[in-house]
Amino acid sequence: MKRKGARSTKDIPTTILEQLNNGEIETVNLVEWLAVDQQLLLKNLLKQHNRSNYLKPILSRINQLKKQTVNTINEAIGLEIFELTNAHNDKEFLNILSQHKADLIRCWATYTIGKNEQLNITDTLIQLQPFAADHHFGVREISWMVTREKIIHNLEESIKILTDWATNEDENIRRFATESTRPRGVWCEHIEELKQQPVFALPILESLKSDTSKYVQDSVGNWLNDASKTQPEFVKNLCLRWENESNTKETKYIIKKALRTLNK
């Protein structure tokens, strides 16, 4: 049965929190996602799969963090697991992470792909696509965050690949195409080239101007709202053209969201 998550961490039942920290169930909302004790989850995971020797170096990396947040701890665990599995040629453990029922553990797996400097941008995106399509919101968010730096450094090639993703039948994959390339984004490095020249991403945006998924529509609208802060005329002109070319409720919704800062 589907369950509803608590509205605050203090309202999470003890049994649910124990199951979350044991990796037995997924989080169902942001409150639960933030409440998971990742270090405890890690200890339980490593013990369950006879890899307790990985614990000390991972905890050491976490302790070196200047600021410990859900995201920084998540990244530290993922990066150290990547280095350890490389050193031990432990492909089996990578498969365990990738297919684990716990969403935060699958998040750790994305770092072993996104931060792998041996993979070019094409192979990185190919290997990350299953995570971009994951049914869990947290895994999908981390999947674009871990590859954003590589996208920035390979922007032209990335846009070509993601233009194809923008026509995928899976709304989560289509949404990745815009969310991963947002000029400003959230909790991530800005893409200066797209802040100044948003036209470069037009092939992606054009495919999604009347997308049926609200999840995608929100991302497209946010993308253009980002761009409006540095290139307002581009966004105004594009929205005007879309308004004339695509008289759909979906396009109207995107335009309204795209122009919200300019219309204040």
Secondary structure, 3 states (H helix, E strand, C coil): CCCCCCCCHHHCCHHHHHHHHCCCCCCCCHHHHHHCCHHHHHHHHHHHCCCHHHHHHHHHHHHCCCCCCHHHHHHHHHHHHHHHHHHCCCHHHHHHHHCCCCHHHHHHHHHHHHCCCCCCHHHHHHHHHHHHCCCCHHHHHHHHHCCHHHHHHCHHHHHHHHHHHCCCCCHHHHHHHHHCCCCCCCCCCCCHHHHHCHHHHHHHHHHCCCCCCHHHHHHHHHHHHHHHCCCHHHHHHHHHHHHHHCCCHHHHHHHHHHCCCCCC
